[in-house]
């Protein structure tokens, strides 16, 4: 079973393709709940969340992805150093990050810190999770699949159909899956761009081979690779 997983207001949106080519769409309030339920069956999980954090300096995968994305570079948040994750407030976190790196990081990053903790906690304690769960950024994936960065924001109507068109070029089933997800979940729980992001990660999860940014990813203090994977076309 392969999965594409993206964070949403309700928790995590997971879209899977099973061994008999069926699709599963489900919301999980926590990543650990997803892993407890489906981890043993998972052969590959691509997730839009940071895996592995540096002790100092800027995270290399993010730097390389921003170079690739051009006008869409703002979709790749600057990540903090690991010590900042232990802070209890944003002000404390940026003070730690500034002391170690000389730089702050945006509030948007702080807002996803609890999700970073969720995913990294599961991976640190599970060898199977470490072998199948991989970080993949949706905008990097769309850029690779199209051969250029997206022209429109994913939050716009133009952006939705631009990305859906890319998905349909690789798999006509994507329209049905997207429509099913839209009909199943309330927009306040799962936004349209959450669906597109999970779908592109699912698509890439089924492709071979996968490369990464950087080519030879460093590992963090817990042995987790600091990389963003993408398909080689």
C-alpha positions as CSV (number, residue, x, y, z in Angstrom):
1,X,0.0,0.0,0.0
2,X,1.4,3.4,-1.0
3,X,0.3,6.7,0.6
4,X,0.4,10.5,0.0
5,X,-0.1,12.4,3.2
6,X,-0.6,16.1,3.7
7,X,-1.4,18.2,6.8
8,X,-4.9,19.7,6.9
9,X,-6.9,21.6,9.5
10,X,-8.4,18.3,10.7
11,X,-5.0,16.7,11.1
12,X,-3.6,14.7,8.3
13,X,-5.2,13.8,4.9
14,X,-4.1,10.4,3.7
15,X,-4.8,9.0,0.2
16,X,-3.7,5.5,-0.5
17,X,-3.5,3.1,-3.4
18,X,-3.8,-0.6,-2.3
19,X,-2.3,-3.6,-3.9
20,X,-5.5,-4.3,-5.9
21,X,-5.4,-0.7,-7.2
22,X,-8.2,0.5,-5.0
23,X,-8.1,3.9,-3.4
24,X,-8.5,4.8,0.3
25,X,-9.1,8.4,1.6
26,X,-9.0,9.1,5.3
27,X,-8.3,11.8,7.9
28,X,-6.1,11.1,10.8
29,X,-6.0,13.5,13.8
30,X,-2.4,12.5,14.5
31,X,0.4,10.9,12.4
32,X,0.9,8.3,15.1
33,X,-2.7,7.2,14.7
34,X,-2.1,6.7,11.0
35,X,1.0,4.8,11.5
36,X,-0.5,2.5,14.2
37,X,-3.4,1.7,11.8
38,X,-1.6,1.3,8.5
39,X,2.1,1.4,9.1
40,X,2.6,-2.4,8.9
41,X,1.0,-2.5,5.4
42,X,2.7,0.6,4.0
43,X,5.3,0.0,1.3
44,X,6.0,3.8,0.7
45,X,4.6,6.9,2.4
46,X,5.4,10.3,1.0
47,X,4.5,13.1,3.4
48,X,4.7,16.9,3.2
49,X,6.5,17.4,6.4
50,X,10.0,18.0,7.5
51,X,12.0,14.9,8.4
52,X,15.4,15.5,10.0
53,X,16.6,18.9,11.4
54,X,20.1,20.3,11.6
55,X,21.9,21.2,14.8
56,X,23.1,24.4,13.2
57,X,22.9,26.2,9.9
58,X,20.1,26.2,7.3
59,X,18.6,22.9,6.1
60,X,20.1,22.1,2.7
61,X,17.0,20.4,1.1
62,X,15.0,23.6,1.6
63,X,17.8,25.8,0.1
64,X,17.9,23.6,-3.0
65,X,14.1,23.4,-3.3
66,X,13.8,27.2,-3.2
67,X,16.3,27.5,-6.0
68,X,14.2,25.0,-8.1
69,X,10.9,26.7,-7.4
70,X,11.6,30.2,-8.5
71,X,8.4,32.3,-8.1
72,X,6.9,29.5,-5.9
73,X,9.9,29.5,-3.5
74,X,7.8,31.0,-0.7
75,X,5.9,27.7,-0.4
76,X,9.2,26.2,1.0
77,X,9.4,27.4,4.6
78,X,12.7,28.0,6.3
79,X,13.1,25.4,9.0
80,X,14.6,25.9,12.5
81,X,17.5,24.1,14.1
82,X,16.5,21.1,16.2
83,X,17.0,22.9,19.6
84,X,14.3,25.4,18.7
85,X,11.7,22.6,18.6
86,X,12.0,22.3,22.4
87,X,10.8,25.9,22.9
88,X,7.4,26.6,24.4
89,X,6.7,29.8,22.5
90,X,7.6,31.3,19.1
91,X,9.6,34.1,20.7
92,X,11.7,31.6,22.6
93,X,12.1,29.5,19.5
94,X,13.4,32.3,17.3
95,X,15.7,33.5,20.1
96,X,17.3,30.0,20.2
97,X,17.5,29.8,16.4
98,X,19.0,33.3,16.2
99,X,21.6,32.5,18.9
100,X,22.7,29.3,17.0
101,X,22.4,30.5,13.4
102,X,22.1,34.3,13.5
103,X,18.7,34.1,11.8
104,X,15.1,34.0,12.7
105,X,12.4,31.8,11.0
106,X,8.8,32.7,10.0
107,X,5.7,32.2,12.2
108,X,4.3,29.8,9.5
109,X,7.1,27.5,10.4
110,X,6.4,27.7,14.1
111,X,2.8,26.8,13.4
112,X,3.8,23.4,12.0
113,X,6.3,22.6,14.7
114,X,3.8,20.2,16.5
115,X,3.4,18.3,13.2
116,X,7.2,18.1,12.8
117,X,7.4,16.6,16.3
118,X,4.7,14.1,15.5
119,X,6.3,12.7,12.4
120,X,9.9,12.7,13.7
121,X,8.8,11.0,17.0
122,X,7.3,8.1,15.1
123,X,10.3,7.7,12.8
124,X,12.9,7.8,15.6
125,X,11.3,4.8,17.2
126,X,10.4,2.6,14.2
127,X,12.9,1.1,11.7
128,X,10.1,0.2,9.3
129,X,8.9,3.8,9.3
130,X,12.4,5.1,8.6
131,X,12.6,2.8,5.6
132,X,9.2,3.8,4.0
133,X,8.3,7.3,5.1
134,X,9.9,10.0,3.0
135,X,9.6,13.8,2.9
136,X,8.3,15.1,-0.4
137,X,7.3,18.7,-1.1
138,X,4.2,19.0,-3.3
139,X,5.4,22.1,-5.2
140,X,8.7,20.4,-5.9
141,X,6.8,17.3,-7.2
142,X,4.5,19.4,-9.4
143,X,7.6,21.3,-10.7
144,X,9.3,18.1,-11.7
145,X,6.2,16.5,-13.2
146,X,5.4,19.6,-15.3
147,X,9.1,20.5,-16.0
148,X,8.7,24.0,-14.6
149,X,7.3,25.7,-11.5
150,X,3.5,26.2,-11.3
151,X,2.4,29.6,-12.7
152,X,-0.4,30.2,-10.2
153,X,-0.8,29.9,-6.4
154,X,-2.3,26.6,-5.3
155,X,-4.9,28.6,-3.3
156,X,-6.4,30.1,-6.4
157,X,-8.9,28.6,-8.8
158,X,-6.4,28.8,-11.7
159,X,-3.9,27.1,-9.4
160,X,-6.2,24.2,-8.6
161,X,-7.0,23.4,-12.2
162,X,-3.4,23.9,-13.3
163,X,-2.2,21.3,-10.8
164,X,-5.2,18.9,-11.5
165,X,-4.3,19.1,-15.2
166,X,-0.7,18.0,-14.3
167,X,-2.1,15.0,-12.3
168,X,-4.5,14.0,-15.0
169,X,-1.6,13.9,-17.5
170,X,-0.1,11.0,-15.5
171,X,-3.2,9.3,-14.1
172,X,-6.8,9.9,-15.3
173,X,-8.1,8.5,-12.0
174,X,-7.0,11.6,-10.1
175,X,-10.1,13.5,-11.1
176,X,-12.4,10.9,-9.5
177,X,-10.3,10.7,-6.3
178,X,-10.2,14.5,-6.0
179,X,-14.0,14.8,-6.5
180,X,-14.6,12.0,-4.0
181,X,-12.4,13.8,-1.4
182,X,-14.1,17.1,-2.0
183,X,-17.5,15.4,-1.5
184,X,-16.4,13.5,1.6
185,X,-14.9,16.2,3.7
186,X,-16.0,19.7,4.7
187,X,-13.8,22.5,3.3
188,X,-13.1,23.7,6.8
189,X,-11.4,20.4,7.5
190,X,-9.8,19.7,4.2
191,X,-9.1,22.4,1.7
192,X,-8.8,21.8,-2.1
193,X,-5.1,22.4,-2.0
194,X,-4.7,19.8,0.7
195,X,-6.3,17.3,-1.7
196,X,-4.0,18.2,-4.6
197,X,-1.0,18.0,-2.3
198,X,-1.9,14.5,-1.1
199,X,-2.6,13.4,-4.6
200,X,0.7,14.5,-6.1
201,X,2.5,12.8,-3.2
202,X,0.5,9.6,-3.9
203,X,1.3,9.8,-7.6
204,X,5.0,10.2,-6.8
205,X,4.9,7.4,-4.3
206,X,4.1,5.0,-7.1
207,X,6.9,6.2,-9.4
208,X,10.4,4.8,-9.8
209,X,13.1,5.8,-9.3
210,X,13.1,8.5,-6.7
211,X,15.9,11.0,-6.4
212,X,16.5,13.5,-3.6
213,X,17.6,17.0,-2.8
214,X,20.5,16.9,-2.1
215,X,21.8,13.9,-4.0
216,X,23.7,12.6,-0.9
217,X,21.5,13.7,2.0
218,X,23.1,14.3,5.4
219,X,21.5,12.7,8.5
220,X,20.4,14.4,11.6
221,X,21.4,13.6,15.2
222,X,18.9,10.7,15.2
223,X,20.0,9.3,11.9
224,X,17.1,10.6,9.9
225,X,17.9,11.7,6.4
226,X,17.5,15.4,5.6
227,X,16.2,15.2,2.1
228,X,13.2,16.0,-0.2
229,X,12.5,13.1,-2.6
230,X,11.1,13.5,-6.1
231,X,10.5,11.2,-9.2
232,X,13.1,10.9,-11.9
233,X,11.3,11.1,-15.2
